[in-house]
Amino acid sequence: MKQQVSLIIEAHWVLPVVPSNKLLEHYGVVVDAETIVDIRPIAEVHSQYQANEVIKLNNQILMPGLINLHTHTAMSLMRGLADGLALQPWLHNHIWPAESKLVSPDFVYDGTVLAAAEMLSGGVTTCNDMYFFPASAAEASIKMGLRVNLGLVVIEFPTQYANDADSYIKTGLDVRDSYREQPLVSFSFAPHAPYTVSDKTFQRIATLSNQVNIGIHTHLHETKEELSQSNEAHGLRPLARLANLDLLGPNVTFAHCVHMNAVEMRLLAEHGCSIAHCPSSNLKLASGIAPISQYIQYNINVGLGTDGAASNNRLDIFTEMRLAALLAKAESGDATAVPAYTAIEMATINGAKALGLEDKIGSIEVGKRADLIAIRFSDIEMQPCFDPISHLVYVAGREHVSHTWVDGELRYHKPAESAAVYSGIEPRELRAIVRKWQSKVSEFT
């Protein structure tokens, strides 16, 4: 008797990511509820299973959903604000003043909905967020069906969200208690950066992180100016300071890490820290080019992030994969550095490892959650194709994503030559969000 299941997806190719460097041809992935229950040749699937729905992807590749390891989702409403500036004047003169006037639960909810739609349509099924009013971000992510790790922001100065470090921490933990049973939501502490957080606060976060068993997500070594300021204020580079505060460990993700020396690379490797590499944002803000090929040589876990839409200006992991591979080759002088498959691992399983979710997402394996995407290879710009894995990094773009599933639910679908369909919202509602905030944000350009 055949086993009844929710869904069978038949694909020309299946890229499981784990095991490494394996591409399956004419395979089916069997899903029941939110879980992957089998992966086998299409010819065998229907002899074993009876599905409520069968989807045939005759000219597509099925792969794990992409993971955006560093972003500020609600800043999608600030896309393009004050372009063409370096990080510190951009933050101090434009972003922080705008946030002080505009950021509210409503702003964060709407901005997160807009960002979630963009990411789902680009094959991103999970994001590692860092922003104010995380309860609003949680509600928006749940509505859209996007998996999210919510960074509980901590900073020393007052905002509309909280008054001081203690109130940021308390408010964040209250949100965690409210949403901890939500299957699409997980949490980390998100102290903003070494230049905005005190030693005392970092020490408290390190202690609390161990007590409540959640990770830490912060900016680090993003600019040379940050290093100079740290040396002047503390007599130490930022990573050395955080090491002295016992803030390093396998549950820590550092965003950017553009400027690192060999001693610091070894320190990250020894403590099992992860890096969220954000090549587009680093280039746009002229922060520099991170030595990713060296990080990989040190066996540091490197994932990919977009940063916020205000400093990228896209939430597009396909672009980040391509840039990560190309910049690594140019920076190292080695054309073999960061091959296409490594870039795909950075966008999938490496991000899952950084979030402590590698047992649930990041690869197509039996027992894992069905966070899956399909990429269309039939478009003329995708032809000819000699190596599908290479094509995913160097040819494909987010416009080729045809399906996005999260927890086995179809959250985005772009039929050939038809309008895109989101499960959580109508396109007219997204346009209404943009109209609502456009003039308010434009005052700070």
FENWO-V989331 format. One record per residue. N is the residue number from 1. SS is DSSP state (H for helix, E for strand, - for the rest). BURIAL is 1 if it has 24 or more other C-alpha atoms within 12 Angstrom, else 0. Layout:
<<N | SS | BURIAL> <N | SS | BURIAL>>
This chain:
<<1 | - | 0> <2 | - | 0> <3 | E | 0> <4 | E | 0> <5 | E | 1> <6 | E | 1> <7 | E | 1> <8 | E | 1> <9 | E | 1> <10 | E | 1> <11 | E | 1> <12 | E | 1> <13 | E | 1> <14 | E | 1> <15 | E | 1> <16 | - | 1> <17 | - | 1> <18 | - | 1> <19 | - | 0> <20 | - | 0> <21 | - | 0> <22 | - | 0> <23 | E | 1> <24 | E | 1> <25 | E | 1> <26 | E | 1> <27 | E | 1> <28 | E | 1> <29 | E | 1> <30 | E | 1> <31 | E | 1> <32 | E | 1> <33 | - | 1> <34 | - | 1> <35 | E | 1> <36 | E | 1> <37 | E | 1> <38 | E | 1> <39 | E | 1> <40 | E | 1> <41 | E | 1> <42 | H | 1> <43 | H | 0> <44 | H | 0> <45 | H | 1> <46 | H | 1> <47 | H | 0> <48 | H | 0> <49 | E | 1> <50 | E | 0> <51 | E | 1> <52 | E | 0> <53 | E | 0> <54 | E | 0> <55 | E | 1> <56 | E | 1> <57 | E | 1> <58 | E | 1> <59 | E | 1> <60 | E | 1> <61 | E | 1> <62 | E | 1> <63 | E | 1> <64 | E | 1> <65 | - | 1> <66 | E | 1> <67 | E | 1> <68 | E | 1> <69 | E | 1> <70 | E | 1> <71 | E | 1> <72 | - | 1> <73 | H | 1> <74 | H | 1> <75 | H | 1> <76 | H | 1> <77 | H | 1> <78 | H | 1> <79 | - | 1> <80 | - | 1> <81 | - | 1> <82 | - | 1> <83 | - | 1> <84 | - | 0> <85 | - | 1> <86 | - | 1> <87 | H | 1> <88 | H | 0> <89 | H | 0> <90 | H | 1> <91 | H | 0> <92 | H | 0> <93 | H | 0> <94 | H | 1> <95 | H | 1> <96 | H | 1> <97 | H | 0> <98 | H | 1> <99 | H | 1> <100 | H | 0> <101 | H | 0> <102 | H | 1> <103 | - | 1> <104 | - | 1> <105 | H | 1> <106 | H | 1> <107 | H | 1> <108 | H | 1> <109 | H | 1> <110 | H | 1> <111 | H | 1> <112 | H | 1> <113 | H | 1> <114 | H | 1> <115 | H | 1> <116 | H | 1> <117 | H | 1> <118 | H | 1> <119 | H | 1> <120 | H | 1> <121 | H | 1> <122 | - | 1> <123 | - | 1> <124 | E | 1> <125 | E | 1> <126 | E | 1> <127 | E | 1> <128 | E | 1> <129 | E | 1> <130 | E | 1> <131 | E | 1> <132 | - | 1> <133 | - | 1> <134 | H | 1> <135 | H | 1> <136 | H | 1> <137 | H | 1> <138 | H | 1> <139 | H | 1> <140 | H | 1> <141 | H | 1> <142 | H | 1> <143 | H | 1> <144 | H | 1> <145 | - | 1> <146 | - | 1> <147 | E | 1> <148 | E | 1> <149 | E | 1> <150 | E | 1> <151 | E | 1> <152 | E | 1> <153 | E | 1> <154 | E | 1> <155 | - | 1> <156 | - | 1> <157 | - | 0> <158 | - | 0> <159 | - | 1> <160 | - | 0> <161 | - | 1> <162 | - | 1> <163 | - | 0> <164 | - | 0> <165 | H | 1> <166 | H | 1> <167 | H | 0> <168 | H | 1> <169 | H | 1> <170 | H | 0> <171 | H | 1> <172 | H | 1> <173 | H | 1> <174 | H | 0> <175 | H | 1> <176 | H | 1> <177 | H | 0> <178 | H | 0> <179 | H | 1> <180 | - | 0> <181 | - | 0> <182 | - | 1> <183 | - | 0> <184 | - | 1> <185 | E | 1> <186 | E | 1> <187 | E | 1> <188 | E | 1> <189 | E | 1> <190 | E | 1> <191 | E | 1> <192 | - | 1> <193 | E | 1> <194 | - | 1> <195 | - | 1> <196 | - | 1> <197 | - | 1> <198 | - | 1> <199 | H | 1> <200 | H | 0> <201 | H | 1> <202 | H | 1> <203 | H | 1> <204 | H | 1> <205 | H | 1> <206 | H | 1> <207 | H | 0> <208 | H | 0> <209 | H | 1> <210 | H | 0> <211 | H | 0> <212 | H | 0> <213 | - | 0> <214 | - | 1> <215 | E | 1> <216 | E | 1> <217 | E | 1> <218 | E | 1> <219 | E | 1> <220 | E | 1> <221 | - | 1> <222 | - | 1> <223 | - | 1> <224 | H | 1> <225 | H | 1> <226 | H | 1> <227 | H | 1> <228 | H | 0> <229 | H | 0> <230 | H | 1> <231 | H | 0> <232 | H | 0> <233 | H | 0> <234 | H | 0> <235 | - | 0> <236 | - | 0> <237 | - | 1> <238 | H | 1> <239 | H | 1> <240 | H | 1> <241 | H | 1> <242 | H | 1> <243 | H | 1> <244 | H | 0> <245 | - | 0> <246 | - | 0> <247 | - | 1> <248 | - | 1> <249 | - | 1> <250 | - | 1> <251 | - | 1> <252 | E | 1> <253 | E | 1> <254 | E | 1> <255 | E | 1> <256 | E | 1> <257 | - | 1> <258 | - | 1> <259 | - | 1> <260 | - | 1> <261 | - | 0> <262 | H | 0> <263 | H | 0> <264 | H | 1> <265 | H | 1> <266 | H | 0> <267 | H | 1> <268 | H | 1> <269 | H | 1> <270 | H | 0> <271 | H | 1> <272 | - | 1> <273 | - | 1> <274 | E | 1> <275 | E | 1> <276 | E | 1> <277 | E | 1> <278 | - | 1> <279 | H | 1> <280 | H | 1> <281 | H | 1> <282 | H | 1> <283 | H | 1> <284 | H | 1> <285 | - | 1> <286 | - | 1> <287 | - | 1> <288 | - | 1> <289 | - | 1> <290 | - | 1> <291 | - | 1> <292 | H | 1> <293 | H | 1> <294 | H | 1> <295 | H | 1> <296 | H | 1> <297 | H | 0> <298 | - | 1> <299 | - | 0> <300 | - | 1> <301 | E | 1> <302 | E | 1> <303 | E | 1> <304 | E | 1> <305 | - | 1> <306 | - | 1> <307 | - | 1> <308 | - | 1> <309 | H | 1> <310 | H | 1> <311 | H | 1> <312 | - | 1> <313 | - | 1> <314 | - | 1> <315 | - | 1> <316 | - | 1> <317 | H | 1> <318 | H | 1> <319 | H | 1> <320 | H | 1> <321 | H | 1> <322 | H | 1> <323 | H | 1> <324 | H | 1> <325 | H | 1> <326 | H | 1> <327 | H | 1> <328 | H | 1> <329 | H | 1> <330 | H | 0> <331 | H | 0> <332 | H | 0> <333 | - | 0> <334 | - | 0> <335 | - | 0> <336 | - | 0> <337 | - | 1> <338 | - | 1> <339 | - | 1> <340 | H | 1> <341 | H | 1> <342 | H | 1> <343 | H | 1> <344 | H | 1> <345 | H | 1> <346 | H | 1> <347 | H | 1> <348 | - | 1> <349 | H | 1> <350 | H | 1> <351 | H | 1> <352 | H | 1> <353 | H | 1> <354 | H | 1> <355 | - | 1> <356 | - | 1> <357 | - | 1> <358 | - | 1> <359 | - | 0> <360 | - | 1> <361 | - | 1> <362 | - | 1> <363 | - | 1> <364 | - | 1> <365 | - | 1> <366 | - | 1> <367 | - | 1> <368 | - | 1> <369 | E | 1> <370 | - | 1> <371 | - | 1> <372 | E | 1> <373 | E | 1> <374 | E | 1> <375 | E | 1> <376 | E | 1> <377 | - | 1> <378 | - | 0> <379 | - | 0> <380 | H | 0> <381 | H | 0> <382 | H | 1> <383 | - | 0> <384 | - | 0> <385 | - | 0> <386 | - | 0> <387 | - | 0> <388 | H | 1> <389 | H | 1> <390 | H | 1> <391 | H | 1> <392 | H | 1> <393 | H | 1> <394 | H | 1> <395 | - | 1> <396 | - | 1> <397 | - | 1> <398 | H | 1> <399 | H | 1> <400 | H | 1> <401 | E | 1> <402 | E | 1> <403 | E | 1> <404 | E | 1> <405 | E | 1> <406 | E | 1> <407 | - | 1> <408 | - | 1> <409 | E | 1> <410 | E | 1> <411 | E | 1> <412 | E | 1> <413 | E | 1> <414 | E | 1> <415 | - | 0> <416 | - | 0> <417 | - | 0> <418 | - | 0> <419 | - | 0> <420 | E | 1> <421 | E | 1> <422 | E | 1> <423 | - | 1> <424 | - | 1> <425 | - | 1> <426 | - | 0> <427 | H | 0> <428 | H | 0> <429 | H | 0> <430 | H | 1> <431 | H | 0> <432 | H | 0> <433 | H | 1> <434 | H | 1> <435 | H | 0> <436 | H | 0> <437 | H | 1> <438 | H | 0> <439 | H | 0> <440 | H | 0> <441 | H | 1> <442 | H | 0> <443 | - | 0> <444 | - | 1> <445 | - | 0>>
